[in-house]
């Protein structure tokens, strides 16, 4: 099933599985209560651990997205999203990424459905974390800690969260004695600090500028990607508990390093970038601070994963009768989405590897013959990963001109959709007996 989904990510289940017989088997699989999606993710996770071997730093990036199935009202077991008109489920995965932005795979996935009776009700402060949706961040934190316990002893694992993950529960948990993993979270509020009875922003702005670094700002809606420069300041601070924090939980401040990265000269008419980052990682120099800023920038990879999942795999178009079936199918779609993203990124990070680390021999040979319209186009030596991904990108519409850069994720996805049919035709052709011409 996974191979079928990978071959045609946008196809319906009957088309992806090659007709009614394959589709019937797929539906039986998705309907089987013995099939727990956590088992599917755990099998994938074992492969992730193999890819993590030898890495010095691993970033466990998490975020939440909505899966909207409003167009399919016949599905049972779903709940409201941002309003009562739209219904679906919430998805919160943890993606392992290297500092070079290569996604190694998904190590944890949390899905849940909101109760329609609770929609619109004001939630009281001071509730136990088990009753809050914010517990998803603690689950991702535990996934990062489990990873840290299983990888090489000298490998540093950092859980990376956006502003929504800025909770005092996260900071206190990350500081528990005996933990190997770290946390890096973008501050959502101007938290109180013990230093001079002030707040974190004022404390950081009083620090000297440690240096400046250039970054690439990703493409946004109606905006082109751009390069800019960030100033960086850092300092150790002691974060005080929020006013509603239960006294039974302890009132000790949490010591972290705060790193302030700010775009001092944004383009005219644009709001400049400003990240206040809180981390348990030791920061003792400007170089350390820059590594923290770069690590937070890697968080964008999970946004791309969501885009591939929804646009490339069309996960929200799955028409199944229950939420449980959707969750099982989602496990397959998540792995497919990761592989597309991985293939696009690994070709940039390790371009000189032989293409056989990703592609079968018949796949790359068929690709060269098809694209170049000649059997003589097959290289005598195994081509590099970059050469094959660029050739595959041509199938997806990448022109390969000097200023075009490497093929993007969606371009690679379009090329991958065509590769299985091309490869099948090549194997049929190779099996035919030689004929006189």
C-alpha positions in Angstrom: 0.0 0.0 0.0 2.8 2.4 0.9 4.5 1.7 -2.4 1.2 2.3 -4.3 0.6 5.6 -2.4 4.2 6.7 -3.1 3.8 6.0 -6.8 0.7 8.1 -7.2 0.4 10.4 -4.1 -2.6 12.4 -5.4 -4.6 9.4 -6.6 -7.7 8.0 -4.9 -7.3 4.7 -3.1 -8.9 2.6 -6.0 -6.6 4.3 -8.6 -3.5 4.1 -6.4 -4.1 0.4 -5.7 -4.6 -0.5 -9.3 -8.3 -1.2 -9.4 -11.1 -2.8 -7.4 -9.2 -5.9 -6.1 -6.3 -3.8 -4.7 -8.7 -1.2 -3.4 -10.8 -3.8 -1.6 -7.7 -5.1 0.2 -6.7 -1.6 1.1 -10.2 -0.8 2.6 -10.1 -4.1 4.6 -6.7 -3.0 6.0 -7.8 0.5 6.9 -11.0 -0.9 8.5 -9.2 -3.6 10.6 -9.2 -2.6 14.3 -6.0 -4.6 14.8 -4.2 -2.1 12.6 -3.0 0.6 15.1 -1.5 3.6 13.3 1.1 3.8 16.1 2.6 0.5 14.9 3.0 2.0 11.4 4.7 5.0 12.8 6.9 2.9 15.0 8.1 0.9 12.0 9.0 4.1 10.3 10.7 5.4 13.4 13.1 2.5 13.4 14.3 3.7 10.0 14.6 7.2 11.3 17.0 6.0 14.1 19.3 4.4 11.4 19.4 7.7 9.5 20.3 9.5 12.8 23.5 7.5 13.2 26.6 9.7 13.2 24.7 13.1 13.4 26.1 15.5 16.0 22.9 17.6 16.3 19.3 16.5 15.7 16.4 18.9 15.8 13.0 17.5 16.8 10.7 20.0 15.2 7.0 20.1 16.1 3.9 22.0 15.0 0.1 21.6 14.7 -2.1 21.8 11.6 -5.8 21.3 10.9 -7.0 18.5 8.6 -10.3 19.8 7.1 -12.7 17.1 5.9 -15.7 19.4 5.7 -16.3 18.3 2.0 -16.9 14.8 3.3 -19.7 15.1 5.9 -20.3 11.3 5.8 -17.2 10.6 7.9 -18.1 9.7 11.5 -16.0 10.6 14.5 -14.7 14.1 13.5 -15.1 17.3 15.4 -15.1 21.1 14.9 -12.0 23.0 13.8 -11.8 26.8 14.1 -15.6 27.0 13.9 -18.7 24.8 13.9 -18.9 24.9 10.1 -15.6 23.2 9.4 -14.9 19.7 10.8 -11.9 17.4 10.9 -9.1 16.6 13.2 -5.9 18.1 14.5 -2.4 16.8 13.6 0.7 17.4 15.6 3.8 15.5 14.3 7.4 15.7 15.5 9.9 15.7 12.6 13.6 15.1 13.0 15.7 17.5 10.9 19.5 18.1 10.7 20.9 21.6 11.0 21.4 21.4 7.3 17.6 21.1 7.0 17.6 17.4 5.8 14.4 15.7 7.2 15.3 12.3 8.6 11.7 11.2 9.4 8.8 11.5 11.8 9.3 10.1 15.4 5.9 11.0 16.9 2.4 11.8 15.7 -0.4 13.1 17.9 -4.0 13.4 16.4 -7.1 14.3 18.2 -10.7 15.5 17.6 -12.3 18.4 19.5 -15.5 17.9 21.4 -18.3 19.9 19.8 -19.9 20.5 23.2 -16.8 22.3 24.3 -16.6 24.6 21.3 -16.7 28.3 22.2 -16.5 27.7 26.0 -13.9 29.8 27.9 -11.3 27.6 29.5 -10.3 28.4 33.0 -6.7 29.1 33.8 -4.9 26.8 36.1 -6.3 23.6 34.7 -4.2 20.5 34.8 -2.0 20.2 31.7 -3.6 16.8 30.9 -6.8 18.7 30.2 -5.2 21.2 27.8 -4.4 20.9 24.1 -1.0 22.3 25.0 -0.1 18.8 26.3 0.9 18.1 22.7 4.1 20.0 23.3 4.9 17.9 26.3 4.3 14.8 24.2 6.8 16.1 21.6 9.2 16.9 24.3 9.0 13.3 25.5 9.5 12.1 21.9 12.7 14.2 21.7 13.9 12.8 25.1 13.3 9.2 23.9 15.3 9.9 20.8 18.1 11.4 22.9 18.2 8.2 25.0 18.5 6.0 21.9 21.0 7.8 19.6 24.8 8.1 20.1 25.8 9.4 23.5 27.5 12.5 22.1 24.5 13.5 19.8 22.6 16.6 21.0 18.8 16.4 20.5 16.9 19.7 20.6 13.1 20.0 20.6 12.2 23.1 18.5 8.8 24.8 19.0 7.1 27.9 17.7 5.4 30.5 19.9 2.5 28.2 20.7 4.9 25.9 22.5 6.0 28.7 24.9 4.4 27.3 28.0 5.9 27.2 31.5 5.1 23.5 31.6 7.5 23.0 28.7 10.3 25.0 30.3 10.0 23.3 33.7 9.9 19.8 32.1 12.9 20.5 29.9 14.9 21.4 33.0 14.1 18.3 35.0 17.2 16.5 36.3 18.5 13.6 34.3 17.1 14.7 30.9 19.5 14.4 27.9 17.4 16.4 25.4 17.1 20.2 25.2 14.4 22.6 24.2 14.3 25.7 21.9 11.1 27.7 21.8 10.2 31.1 20.4 8.8 33.3 23.2 5.1 34.2 22.8 4.9 36.6 25.7 7.3 39.1 27.4 7.9 36.8 30.4 9.0 38.1 33.8 12.5 37.4 34.8 14.3 37.5 38.1 17.0 39.8 36.9 16.3 43.4 38.1 12.6 42.4 38.5 12.2 43.1 34.8 11.1 41.3 31.7 13.0 39.2 29.1 12.8 41.7 26.2 14.2 44.6 28.3 16.9 42.3 29.7 18.1 41.2 26.2 18.0 44.7 24.7 20.3 45.9 27.5 22.9 43.3 26.2 25.6 44.3 23.7 25.2 43.1 20.1 27.1 39.8 19.8 27.2 40.0 16.0 25.2 39.8 12.8 24.2 36.9 10.6 22.7 36.5 7.1 19.6 34.3 6.6 17.4 33.3 3.7 13.7 34.3 4.4 11.4 31.6 2.9 8.8 32.5 0.3 5.5 33.6 1.6 2.1 34.3 0.1 2.5 37.1 -2.5 6.2 37.6 -1.3 9.4 36.3 -2.9 12.1 34.7 -0.8 14.7 37.2 0.2 18.1 37.5 2.0 18.4 39.6 5.1 20.7 40.2 8.1 19.9 39.7 11.8 21.5 41.2 14.8 22.0 38.8 17.7 22.1 39.3 21.5 22.0 36.7 24.2 22.0 36.3 28.0 21.2 33.8 30.8 17.9 34.6 32.4 15.7 33.1 35.1 12.1 32.9 33.9 9.5 33.4 36.7 6.3 31.3 36.9 3.2 33.0 35.5 0.8 34.6 37.9 -1.8 31.8 37.6 0.8 29.0 38.1 -0.3 26.7 40.9 1.8 27.0 44.1 1.7 23.2 44.4 3.8 22.9 41.3 6.6 24.9 42.8 7.6 28.6 42.4 11.2 28.2 41.4 12.3 30.2 38.4 13.6 28.3 35.3 17.1 29.2 34.1 17.5 29.3 30.3 19.4 31.3 27.7 17.5 33.9 25.8 18.7 34.8 22.3 17.2 37.8 20.6 17.5 37.9 16.8 16.3 41.0 15.1 16.2 42.4 11.5 17.4 45.9 12.1 16.8 47.2 8.5 13.7 45.5 7.0 12.5 46.3 3.5 10.4 49.4 3.3 6.8 48.7 4.2 7.6 45.3 5.8 7.6 44.3 9.5 11.1 43.2 10.4 11.9 39.7 11.7 12.2 39.4 15.5 12.7 36.2 17.3 13.1 35.9 21.1 14.3 32.4 21.6 14.5 30.5 24.9 16.7 27.5 25.1 18.2 25.1 27.6 21.3 24.7 25.3 24.4 26.3 26.7 25.2 29.5 24.8 28.6 30.9 25.5 29.6 32.8 22.4 28.2 34.6 19.3 28.8 31.4 17.3 26.7 29.4 19.7 23.9 32.0 19.5 24.0 31.9 15.7 23.6 28.1 15.8 20.5 28.6 18.0 19.1 31.0 15.4 19.8 28.6 12.6 18.2 25.8 14.5 15.0 27.7 14.9 15.1 28.6 11.2 15.0 24.8 10.5 11.5 24.8 11.9 10.2 25.8 8.5 10.7 22.2 7.3 7.6 21.0 9.1 5.6 23.7 7.3 6.8 22.3 4.0 5.9 18.8 5.2 2.3 20.0 5.9 2.2 21.5 2.4 3.3 18.3 0.8 0.8 16.3 2.9 -2.1 18.5 1.9 -1.2 19.5 -1.6 1.0 16.7 -2.8 -0.7 13.8 -1.1 -4.1 15.4 -0.9 -4.6 13.9 2.5 -7.8 16.0 3.1 -9.4 14.4 0.1 -9.5 10.9 1.5 -13.1 9.7 1.7 -13.4 7.1 4.4 -16.3 6.3 6.7 -14.7 6.9 10.1 -12.0 9.0 11.8 -10.2 5.8 12.8 -9.8 4.7 9.2 -8.6 8.2 8.3 -5.9 8.0 11.0 -4.6 4.7 9.6 -4.6 6.2 6.1 -2.9 9.3 7.4 0.0 7.3 8.7 0.7 6.1 5.1 0.3 9.6 3.7 2.6 11.1 6.4 5.4 8.7 5.4 4.9 9.4 1.7 5.0 13.2 2.4 8.2 12.8 4.3 9.9 10.8 1.6 9.1 13.4 -1.0 10.5 16.1 1.2 13.6 14.0 2.1 14.3 13.2 -1.6 14.2 17.0 -2.4 16.5 18.0 0.4 19.0 15.1 0.5 19.9 15.9 -3.1 21.0 19.3 -2.0 22.8 18.3 1.2 24.7 15.3 -0.1 24.7 15.7 -3.9 27.8 13.6 -4.6 26.4 10.4 -3.1 25.6 7.7 -5.7 21.9 7.8 -6.7 21.5 4.2 -5.6 21.1 5.3 -2.0 17.6 6.4 -3.0 16.8 5.0 -6.4 16.8 1.4 -7.8 19.0 0.8 -10.8 16.0 0.3 -13.1 14.5 3.6 -12.0 17.5 5.8 -12.8 18.2 4.0 -16.1 14.5 4.3 -17.2 14.6 8.0 -16.2 17.6 8.8 -18.4 16.3 7.0 -21.4 12.8 8.6 -21.1 14.1 12.2 -20.6 16.7 12.1 -23.3 14.7 9.9 -25.7 17.6 7.6 -26.3 18.9 4.3 -24.9 22.4 5.6 -25.4 21.8 8.3 -22.7 22.2 5.8 -19.9 25.5 6.7 -18.1 28.2 4.0 -17.9 28.9 4.9 -14.3 26.3 5.3 -11.6 25.3 9.0 -11.6 25.3 11.1 -8.5 22.2 11.9 -6.5 22.2 15.5 -7.7 22.3 14.4 -11.3 19.4 12.1 -10.9 17.2 14.6 -8.8 17.8 17.3 -11.4 16.8 14.9 -14.2 13.8 13.9 -12.2 13.0 17.5 -11.7 12.8 18.0 -15.5 9.9 15.5 -15.4 8.2 17.9 -12.9 8.7 21.0 -15.0 12.1 22.2 -13.6 13.9 23.9 -16.5 17.4 23.5 -15.0 18.6 26.9 -16.2 21.6 28.6 -14.5 19.6 30.7 -12.2 16.8 28.2 -11.4 18.6 26.5 -8.5 17.7 23.0 -7.4 14.3 21.4 -8.0 11.8 22.3 -5.3 9.7 19.9 -3.3 6.5 20.1 -5.3 8.5 19.8 -8.6 10.1 16.7 -7.3 6.7 15.3 -6.3 5.4 15.9 -9.8 8.4 14.0 -11.2 8.0 11.2 -8.8 4.4 10.7 -9.9 5.5 9.8 -13.4 8.6 7.7 -12.5 6.7 4.4 -11.6 5.0 4.2 -15.1 8.3 5.0 -16.8 10.1 2.4 -14.8 7.5 -0.3 -15.4 7.8 0.4 -19.2 11.5 0.1 -19.0 11.4 -3.3 -17.3 8.9 -4.6 -19.8 11.2 -3.3 -22.6 14.3 -4.9 -21.1 12.5 -8.3 -20.8 11.6 -8.4 -24.5 13.7 -10.7 -26.7 16.0 -9.0 -29.2 14.5 -8.6 -32.7 15.8 -8.0 -36.1 15.4 -4.5 -37.4 
